[in-house]
Amino acid sequence: MKQPAAMAMPLTTPQVLERLGRFKNEIRPFTVVTVPFPKKEIGLLWKGYFVMPFTEKLGDLHGRPMVNVVSGETFFIHDANAATLPKRQGWLTLRTMEDEINRILARAESKFCTPNGSTCTSRTIGLLVRRHIVAGEFHYIGKEASTRWAGGPDLSMMDEAAELDPTHDTFREYERIVDTKYLDEIRAQAKKFSTKRLSRNSGLAEDTVRKFKNGKNTIRPRTLRKLIRALHDLQNGKLAVAKTVT
């Protein structure tokens, strides 16, 4: 459980091959590399993930260099058990397998709300309430993710992949094309509530809500999500009041 958290995978992502820094002449396409998982520490600003030449000796990583695939900068692994000097700038401590398991166990439930309708946290207790589904950007989930991983480990499937190039067409996140019929259905629901009330509940400008209700179909995905959440909240509140009166 105290073993450093790391995984081995072949390097096939073009964006990573262009950012290998000191390993550029050492690591070739389809070479198996080690991907370590450092802790996020205060004062150390970095994004994405790291790669280093493949090694099976995960208990002997102190002082080993690793390259950040976003910046191309070199960092070094710090192991407090093997270190004889204090940790210096540019040295990162890796998470352990125990840290990873605890992180998964502490992950908040995303499909349900707390009894009062707010977002769940790792400390939420009580009978949860089912959340309404609000469509957003596409991600590989379930069968799609399983199928993608079944072909072999793929760096573009990692959470940090979008830090490299969020617009690249080989990445796992795509722009959603909104169907006009779907927008018409949302618009019909929006017209049941006043513009001012929708604006207050969604955090959107009244002009934005008014233009959408009047037939404007060019709307940003984030704006549409805010509007849909506000509609669901207002509809649920209306139902709750009706039940109370009954």
N, C-alpha and C positions, 0 to 999 in steps of 0.2 A: 504493500500500500504506500510505502514511502518512496517507491521508484519514481524517477522523473517522468512527467507526462510528455510523451513524444510518440510520433507515428511515422512509419516508413511508407513512402509512395513514390511512384515513378514521376519524373518531371516532364510533363508534356504540354503545359500551358505556355503559349508563346510569350505572354506578358512577363512571366517569371523568368524565362530564359534571357530576356533583355535586361534583367535587373539582378544579375548574380554577383556583381561587384568583384571581390577578390577571388571568387570561385568560377569566374567566367570561362577560364581556360581549363578548368578542372572538371566541371560538370557538363555533360553532354545531354542532348535530348534523349528521353526515355531512361536516363540514369536514375536508379533508386536513390533517394535522398532521405535524410531524417528531418522531420518537421517538429522542432521542440515548441513547447507552450510556456512562455515566460509569464510571470505574474505582472499584473498592471500595478506599478508602484508610483507613488506621488513624485512628481518632479521629472519623470522619465516620459517624454512625449514621443510616442511612436505609434504607427498604425499598421494594419495588416498582420502578416505572420512572417516567420523566419524559416530559412532552410540552411542545412549544413551537410557536408558529405556523410554518407550512410555509415552508421556505426551500430554494432550490436551491444557494445559495452555502455549501457546507460548509467551504470554506477560510477563511471570514470569520465565525466563530462566537464569537470572543473577546468576552466581556462580555454575550452574549445571555442573557436570562432564560429559565429553564425551570421548570416546576412539577412537584413530586413528587405523583403522583396518590393516594398513600396519606395523606400528611399535609396536602397542599394548600400546603405551604411553597414559597417561591421560592428557587431556587439560580441561580448564574451559571456560565457556561462559561468555563474558564480555558485559554488557549492559550499555552504557554510561549514559542512563537516570536513571538507578537504582543504579549505582555505587557511593560510597562515597569516594573511594580511587582511585588513578591513576592505570591504567592497568598495571599488572605485567607480568613477563615472564611466558609463558605457558597459558596465557588467550587470547582467540580469539574472535573477533567481528563477528557476523553473518551478512551475506548479507540479504537484505530485499527483499520483493516481487517486490518492485519498481526497485531494482538493477537487478533482474532477467529479468524483462520485458525490461529494457533498454539494457541489454546485448543481448537479442534476437533481438531487433530492430536494434542494431548496428552491428550485425553479418554480415560479408562480404559475398557478393554473390559468390558462388563457381562454378556455372554452366556457368558463363559468364566471359569474360575478359573486361578490359577497352578498349576504342576506339583504343588505340595504341598497344593492345595485352598483356599488363601486368596484373598482378593479381589485382583483385578488393580489395578495402578496404571499411570501413564503410563510407568514405568520397567521394567515387567515384561518379562522375556525368557524364551525357552524354549517348549516344546510345551505349549499350554494345554489345560485339561481342561474338558469341557462341563459347565455348571452345570445343576442341576435347576430346573425352572420352579416358582416359588412364587407362587400367585395373590395379588394385593394389590388396591389400589383401581384403578378403571378410569381410563384415560387414553386420549386420542385418539392412535393410532399408525397407521403404515402408511396404508392406504386411507382410514381415517376422518379422519386429520389432513390428508391430501392433498385430500380432498373438502372439508373445512372451509375450508382455505386457498384452494381453487379459487374459492370464492365471493367472494374478496377478502380483504385483510388484516384480521385480527380481533384486537384487543387481548386478548380473553379467552383466546386460545390461547397467550399468552406464559407463560413459566415463572413470572413474578412476579405473574400475575393473581390467584392465591389470596390475596395479601396484602390485597386490597381487601375481599373478603367470601367466605370459603371455603364458606359455606353457601348462597350464592345459586344458584338453580336454572338460571341461564343460564351458569354456569361449566363448565369442561371436566372437572371432577373430581366423581364421584358416589359415593354410599355403596353398598357392595357388599352384596347380599342373599345370605346363605349358604344353600344348599340343605341340608335336613336329611339327605338321602341322602349328600351329600358329607361331612357331619360324621360320619355313621355309619361311612363308610369310613375316615376319619382316626382315629376312636375305636377301630376294630378294629385298626388298625396300632399305636396307642398302647398297647393292652392286651398287646402282645407284649413290652413293656419295663416294667421296674419304675417305680413312681411316683417313687422317689428318683432314679433314673438320668435320667429325663426332666426332672425338676426341675433337676438339676445341669447338664444339657446345654442346656436352654432358658433358664435364668435365671428361671423362673417358680416361684411358691410351690408346695409340695407339695399344699396344699389346693386350689389352682386346677386342677392336673393331675388330682387325685383326683376332683373334682367333674365334670370333663369326661369322664373315663373311666367314671363312674357314670351318665352319661346327660344331663348338663346341656347344653342347646343354646344358651344365651345366653352367648356368648363374644365378646370384643372382637376386631376384625380384627387388631390388632397382636399380641394374645396368641396368636391362631390362627396367625399367621405365624411367631412364635417357636417354637411347638410343632411346626409342619410342618418348619421348618429342622432342629430337633433330631432329628426322626424320620428325615429324609433323611440327616443326618450319622451317626446310629446304624446305619441300614440299610447305608450305604456302608461304614462301618467293619466291620460284620459280614461283608459280601461280601468285603472286602479280606482279612480274617482267614481266611475259607474258602478263598480262592484261594491264600493263603500255605501253608495246611496241605496243600492238594491238590498 
